[in-house]
Amino acid sequence: MDFTTVHWAAHDSRLLLCALAGIVCIVALISLLRLPPFLSILVGSFVAGLGIGLPPEQLAKSFSTGAGHLLGDAGLIIALGAMLGAMLADTGAADRIASTLLGIGKGKALPWVMALVAMVIGLPLFFEVGLVMMVPIIFVMARRAQQPLLRIAIPALAGMTTLHAMMPPHPGPLIAVSTLHADLGLTMLFGFIIAVPAVILAGPLYGIWLSRRMDIAVPAKMEALFSAREAPAHPPGFAASLSIILLPVVLMLGATLAKIALPPDAPATTALRFLGEPMVALALAVLAAVALLGWGGGLGRARVNQVLLKSLPPIAALLLTIGAGGGLKQVLLDAGISDTIAKVAQGAHLPYLLLAWLIAVALRQATGSATVATTTTAGILAPLVAHLPPTQGALIALAIGAGSVFFCHVNDAGFWMVREYFDLKLKQTVMVWSVLQTIVSLVGLAGTALLWRLLA
């Protein structure tokens, strides 16, 4: 590491130390004092911010802005996802889908079926959207198959997060492709080649291994939320049940294709992009579930209203927690953590592929945002890799995506979503989520390095 060409200040060292102190504080408050995650993250954010030297008013504003921004993006999506999950459960649609999947993959094949389903659903969806859609299926499948929860859940998590990190049309890979001027087709091809072994290792294989060592029961509050109170009068068929799940998938995929294939000012592009907004697509799916599965299944308007309302209280703690995670991220960003990591990158003399992965890893650890890690890393490397051939540019874009999901922890919204949905302890969340993400990241790095050597 050579810092003779960069302006490394005492503030940079102080920033890194204070960011680490804030994270340690959060872990200690949750693990040792058993404080709620929301309050612990709030305290840890102020410890880090005050230590860095942010004025108290700016610190409070940064935290509020970050929390509000994340809840604006994810809060409504999670609420709509909870409503959709409750409708699928109470109308019998989730049981119908589970029964069909159990008929396709029984016993040992079930984790592999879940991974495949998650990859299909997760291809056009943000991870948060995919998770809220898959959660009721995961719980119902675990109950119906009488298998350990982690054996079902981890393959689904791996399938969604791997595609989110390394497969266009997800925003991270697309940002890297655009900034680096890489070839989109090659990036998609290489991304799929790398994603398959990553899902296999981080999903079914890791899920089977961990489920034998960590016994996690279906949380009581989620069991109550995603279980039908009484048998519906007219249970829906598999086609109708699946169509509700796939509706937002199709709408979001249509928006992505419109961006790629249609003129930006065409009326069809505007319409498809509107319908493909995650909040709009999920809202339409909820309305379709109400009409087709609820009223069409004979539940009645009063019963449908009860189902929708009962879905919201169990997610209150989850919303507060992920909002606090967004606040911590914004505090560190406003303090200049991205610039500090960029200085570290400028002083490093490493191969491009490893450098891309390490910068993305460092930025993700510091900011908790895959998008920030991807955007900043691609911007740093763009002038350095402009002369590389298309194959190597695509592989660098994928290495950045792989680095952006390495060991996601307490400043990551996904970390808290997994913890709250599955009612895990902090250590258990690290094993279920952080280690899973690390496997995906390392397989992504190894895959890009192997293809780099083979195609050089």
Sequence and secondary structure as in RCSB ss.txt:
>XXXX:A:sequence
MDFTTVHWAAHDSRLLLCALAGIVCIVALISLLRLPPFLSILVGSFVAGLGIGLPPEQLAKSFSTGAGHLLGDAG
LIIALGAMLGAMLADTGAADRIASTLLGIGKGKALPWVMALVAMVIGLPLFFEVGLVMMVPIIFVMARRAQQPLL
RIAIPALAGMTTLHAMMPPHPGPLIAVSTLHADLGLTMLFGFIIAVPAVILAGPLYGIWLSRRMDIAVPAKMEAL
FSAREAPAHPPGFAASLSIILLPVVLMLGATLAKIALPPDAPATTALRFLGEPMVALALAVLAAVALLGWGGGLG
RARVNQVLLKSLPPIAALLLTIGAGGGLKQVLLDAGISDTIAKVAQGAHLPYLLLAWLIAVALRQATGSATVATT
TTAGILAPLVAHLPPTQGALIALAIGAGSVFFCHVNDAGFWMVREYFDLKLKQTVMVWSVLQTIVSLVGLAGTAL
LWRLLA
>XXXX:A:secstr
   TTS   HHHHHHHHHHHHHHHHHHHHHHTS   HHHHHHHHHHHHHHHHT  HHHHHHHHHHHHHHHIIIII
HHHHHHHHHHHHHHHTTHHHHHHHHHHHHS GGGHHHHHHHHHHHHHSSS HHHHHHHHHHHHHHHHHHHT  HH
HHHHHHHHHHHHHHHHSTTSHHHHHHHHHHT  HHHHHHHHHHHHHHHHHIIIIIHHHHHHTT      HHHHHH
TS SS  SS   HHHHHHHHHHHHHHHHHHHHHHHHS TT HHHHHHHHHTSHHHHHHHHHHHIIIIIIITTT  
HHHHHHHHHHTSGGGHHHHHHHHHHHHHHHHHHHHTHHHHHHHHHHT    HHHHHHHHHHHHHHHH  HHHHHH
HHHHHHHHHHTTS HHHHHHHHHHHHHHTTTT  TT HHHHHHHHHHT  HHHHIIIIIHHHHHHHHHHHHHHHH
HHHHH 
